[in-house]
Structures are given as structure tokens and as C-alpha cells.
Amino acid sequence: MSALFNFHSFLTVVLLVICTCTFLKMQFPAILEQKTGFRGFFWKAARIGERLSPWVALGCFTMGVSIIFF
């Protein structure tokens, strides 16, 4: 089933995109300099990961536990 039709999978994909973009921005800042267009979406995801990192980490932990046990 596609991640767009299953809410649990959709949340997993969103968390993975946020975490991946934040990591890439920290390692290679030049990749996500553009704030508009297609790469602007990834810049915004990285910004969410930077500013809300405790909440994103809690979401990743909760999602990991739910995937393992449920």
C-alpha cells in the first residue's frame, strides 16, 4: 500500500524526510541554500528539523517503538 493512503506510513515518511534533510543541511550546507522551488521544500523540512529537534526526536522515537511493537 502506498504511503499516501496509510496514515502511519505517511507519518513515517514525513519524519524520515525531516531527519534526512536536517542531517544533509548540517553536513553539506550548500545543497540546501535555495529557499524557493523544489529544493525549497527540503530547505523547509530541514528548518523544521532544526527548530523543533526535541519534538522531531520524540516523534522518531515514538514511531520507532510503534513500528517495532505494533
Beta strands, then each sheet from edge to edge (+ up, - down):
end
